[in-house]
């Protein structure tokens, strides 16, 4: 059997199973239909009835519409505008809060019955999950994600079933990625003995030449190479680079040169200048000590032959940067660099032992000799076996249950074992036969698909937990609990969530969930205009991400209320971000620490995090439309519909001739635009208190009209106006007032955040029909609405274990 035949069969299997996801109809409850119809008749059908159908929505027939997704979409639209207070419009008879609450609750239960049986939550792994899973399965660390195309996104996440399509082209790419992964399990050259390679910077000729030619970009001080430029290109330490692939202990000696009042830092990377292994980020480290006693930074990391350590100073820019020749110029001194390794001396490698088995009759056999840059006539090896047929069958059979994350019987294993043995019978080598079996397993639907079983068993639950919190396969403890049939017990699942959130792999949850919920993955998509924002630098951007991630992790660890996402009296800062926010007393950029915010500070909650404010701007200007949409979707769970066709976008005037509010006032004069903009614009106007890099402002920066500001490259533009009124009639004067209005919508905020977590956890889109289940999860989170409690409630819920 051919591997590509297995791939084609995988595509057919995927299509058949995905195509079977059709919701069953349900019989409407007559009592609920009558009560809902009475509410609509009293408050809505005068404008949305048989005679008048405003917004193309007729509500006098809605309660008796056919069951299905279209009816639920219509009900969702109605519930959103009534619950938010947008409808009925001002001047009409409005229901009281208790009546609205009853209507919304009953509409959710009604939609739940209309939907009937829930579709199967079948989906394939996204490319990040694929890379993590293959790494954990085979014990390797090689880039795979970039070999696969970008995944589709639905309801804000790239792990939702309907956004993850499958095709023959994608299966070919999975096959190529599987081949790369297999090759990474085999170390073909016996490692050199552990050795230390050291580079004293001012003994490196290239660095001496650089000092002579740069004339101020670098200088030599006390046998150190002092670099002043804060970005790329970095100081590349080639003389210390590894000769061969392996695990290396790296040491970098740095110190601050004329730091003044600031803390100087360095960003460290390893890898090549180009390619999939380029610029692997290690971290930000403070340069402390002196030229005589520099700080020694130590870390251990896999490195490839020819890779090196990249040292990038993080020196703060200022509005006026060293214009006077006599002014001290801060820089980072680099004294020396060492690499020690390869530390992993096992031959066969640990990954080879894991896949092929640590048995006596598996050996590394010399194949041919090659010349390497630093070694002549080096022997390449292949994996051989004294019992090839027995070992091929054993290796593939042993891999299958670990790859499929459940027991595999002989009948299911037979095609994969047969494929590998056929290769052996056709005269291929032992290693080639194993390769065929392994790559087929890594492209099989049983490996690529999650939630593929029509009945949810304990193994499915184990995978749901692990892909929720680790973005990877279950570990042995989860598999053992599944084998014992214990994971259907909510108490056991809660205990496992507690354990998993204490594991370092929870960093994947923090990165992937935050990166999509708050759009932090897009922080590199825009570069702030240097004239408008000369104070922006890479250290500030790195600090932006550090604040939000540290804040989220703190809420998990301390079970902090999800309302802290709206307002908090603390945040997490380093020195660079604290200066940006105007908060004194924070030193050092390496560690983020919890900082109590001053009583008069606008900061607090993710809406004031510079990371969120940057990703909701375009690098030059801010748009109330973009930020308002972001708040409606991400924090209130009420995304605005797309604009009508043919309506031009509203672009802020960077030259300062008109304000964005003046432009939007004209835009809102169009009736079809005003319907949505009265929802979108108010939160956007409130957030005009912050600029495109998250700084507070009272006026806009301009590169055209406006008052000159000394030597600054921008001018003072028009004043910022933040006052507005929500669609339900509540008004506010400034951002603080708007934030208070958000806190008044406590239940809506909690439900919206819970919904985001549930979509991410289950990999399925949610609708109004899921409202009762979401409300039960929010209620189970406790009166304080703790983030950890909410995660535990999700994992304990019936929604989490439904098919």
HELIX and SHEET records of a PDB file:
HELIX    1   1 UNK A    3  UNK A   19  1                                  17    
HELIX    2   2 UNK A   30  UNK A   43  1                                  14    
HELIX    3   3 UNK A   54  UNK A   56  5                                   3    
HELIX    4   4 UNK A   62  UNK A   64  5                                   3    
HELIX    5   5 UNK A   69  UNK A   83  1                                  15    
HELIX    6   6 UNK A   97  UNK A  115  1                                  19    
HELIX    7   7 UNK A  127  UNK A  138  1                                  12    
HELIX    8   8 UNK A  145  UNK A  147  5                                   3    
HELIX    9   9 UNK A  161  UNK A  163  5                                   3    
HELIX   10  10 UNK A  168  UNK A  184  1                                  17    
HELIX   11  11 UNK A  201  UNK A  203  5                                   3    
HELIX   12  12 UNK A  205  UNK A  214  1                                  10    
HELIX   13  13 UNK A  238  UNK A  240  5                                   3    
HELIX   14  14 UNK A  350  UNK A  356  1                                   7    
HELIX   15  15 UNK A  388  UNK A  404  1                                  17    
HELIX   16  16 UNK A  410  UNK A  425  1                                  16    
HELIX   17  17 UNK A  430  UNK A  442  1                                  13    
HELIX   18  18 UNK A  445  UNK A  448  1                                   4    
HELIX   19  19 UNK A  458  UNK A  469  1                                  12    
HELIX   20  20 UNK A  476  UNK A  483  1                                   8    
HELIX   21  21 UNK A  490  UNK A  501  1                                  12    
HELIX   22  22 UNK A  506  UNK A  517  1                                  12    
HELIX   23  23 UNK A  520  UNK A  522  5                                   3    
HELIX   24  24 UNK A  538  UNK A  558  1                                  21    
HELIX   25  25 UNK A  562  UNK A  565  5                                   4    
HELIX   26  26 UNK A  575  UNK A  581  1                                   7    
HELIX   27  27 UNK A  606  UNK A  608  5                                   3    
HELIX   28  28 UNK A  610  UNK A  615  1                                   6    
HELIX   29  29 UNK A  624  UNK A  634  1                                  11    
HELIX   30  30 UNK A  660  UNK A  668  1                                   9    
HELIX   31  31 UNK A  671  UNK A  686  1                                  16    
HELIX   32  32 UNK A  687  UNK A  689  5                                   3    
HELIX   33  33 UNK A  735  UNK A  744  1                                  10    
HELIX   34  34 UNK A  746  UNK A  762  1                                  17    
HELIX   35  35 UNK A  768  UNK A  770  5                                   3    
HELIX   36  36 UNK A  771  UNK A  780  1                                  10    
HELIX   37  37 UNK A  787  UNK A  796  1                                  10    
HELIX   38  38 UNK A  799  UNK A  801  5                                   3    
SHEET    1   A 2 UNK A 123  UNK A 124  0                                        
SHEET    2   A 2 UNK A 449  UNK A 450 -1                                        
SHEET    1   B 4 UNK A 195  UNK A 200  0                                        
SHEET    2   B 4 UNK A 331  UNK A 341 -1                                        
SHEET    3   B 4 UNK A 224  UNK A 227 -1                                        
SHEET    4   B 4 UNK A 218  UNK A 221 -1                                        
SHEET    1   C 4 UNK A 195  UNK A 200  0                                        
SHEET    2   C 4 UNK A 331  UNK A 341 -1                                        
SHEET    3   C 4 UNK A 246  UNK A 257 -1                                        
SHEET    4   C 4 UNK A 295  UNK A 303 -1                                        
SHEET    1   D 4 UNK A 235  UNK A 236  0                                        
SHEET    2   D 4 UNK A 308  UNK A 314 -1                                        
SHEET    3   D 4 UNK A 265  UNK A 271 -1                                        
SHEET    4   D 4 UNK A 280  UNK A 286 -1                                        
SHEET    1   E 2 UNK A 362  UNK A 370  0                                        
SHEET    2   E 2 UNK A 378  UNK A 385 -1                                        
SHEET    1   F 2 UNK A 570  UNK A 573  0                                        
SHEET    2   F 2 UNK A 593  UNK A 596 -1                                        
SHEET    1   G 3 UNK A 699  UNK A 702  0                                        
SHEET    2   G 3 UNK A 715  UNK A 719 -1                                        
SHEET    3   G 3 UNK A 707  UNK A 708 -1                                        
SHEET    1   H 2 UNK A 724  UNK A 725  0                                        
SHEET    2   H 2 UNK A 731  UNK A 732 -1                                        
END                                                                             
